[in-house]
Amino acid sequence: MRFFVTVVIILLGVMGWLTHLNPTPVAFRLTENRQIEVALSALVLGAVAFGGLLVLSALGVRELRRMYANWRVSRQRKAAGKVQELYTSAHHAFFAHRTKEAVSFLTRVLEINPHHVPALLCFGTIKRQAGELAEAIRFHRRARSVDDQNLEVALALGRDLDEAGRPDEAAQLYLEVLKSDDANPAVLARLRDVYVKQDRWEDAHALQERIFKSAKSREELDAARGVLCGIKYEIGRMWLAKGDRDQARRAFRGAIKLDKMFLPAYIGWGEVISDEGRVRDAASLYEKAYGVVGDVILLHRLEDLYIEMGEPEQVLRLYHDAVRNAPDNHVLRFYLGKVYYRLEMLDEARDVLSGIDASDEHFPDLHRLLGNLAQRQGNDPLATEEYKRALGLKKRVIVPYYCPACDYHTFQWSGRCPRCKAWNTFSASPILIKDQPDRVISRVPW
């Protein structure tokens, strides 16, 4: 301010001095009919002063605008800090399972900033976990309208739609995301899962091949290979159901080429051969497969085929070879005893089954078989004793199949577990279900 006053005083002094030196006035027209006479020096200095005032006014306006902008930035920073503080509290409450508290914090966040994407995303997740899928979809759609490039939001919305029974909408969403990022493995996997649920196996196969080829680590490669084998197996089953054995065989062999240990493909291939009436060739395939995989499920298949062909000696040969190669495997000995029992070879069955440790709780069915043998051989007291031992275990055997991944038990083999949806997990072993005598065993849907 002092500088401004000093400048004005200097200008007035200069103007007075110049007026003194140039006393002759000049006419200065204000309008067409009106004019005034002023000293030339005064006119010049007035113009300069007026220009200075304009400059100073412009600088003042700019300064005011700068001060307003700084105030707005400061206010926004303060609001952003408050929002971040509230969202952090909501995040901690959410992971601590304090849902009501998290909802309260998130509500305050959205009151300050209705377009806060992380808050909308978290709110939608809470609604989905509460089973309010319509609300979850609403929040995640709001988040996507704010940031349609956010992958986390897209995946969350796709999951909402899928769980809400709207797989077509979920698939369309994933396809839209893939337009801008066609190699994203997470989106490809989500879209594949939608197709799998819809039994669109060929579409799922195309996606899984892309996932398999893009796998980076050994773990990712193994996981992708397992799923790809499973989908190939399902394609084979699809073609077999349609009566196209050549396509089915091609699919099963493709799965085996990808993974020689993939048991369901061998069984599927054997079913194709059996369906063609070549039972002996199917048995030959299963024998070769057993040499590679070594799974007792193949022995069960061979047992049925050879007995169907009237060649029980082949069944006994297989089981004897298996027991000889693994003399400590009590499961194989148990099933060998059951084969003897099935073939009415009671003495041989008793000799084999008696060699199994009767105190081993993994074989409660052993006592029932021994009881049956004793009864059929006329030894009722021994039969009664064995039956009492079987009842005393208070457990029962669920044979022949179970999934160790999710503890699913069934009497019918399946290449894919109906509960956990994993392929190639079924095992054949007398696994127990403890203290559940009335458990209902669900059957595989196919």
Helices and strands as residue ranges (DSSP letters): H 2-21, E 25-29, E 35-39, H 40-95, H 99-112, H 117-129, H 133-146, H 151-163, H 167-180, H 185-197, H 201-213, H 218-241, H 245-258, H 263-275, H 279-293, H 296-308, H 312-325, H 330-342, H 346-354, H 364-376, H 380-392, E 395-398, E 401-403, E 408-410, E 431-434
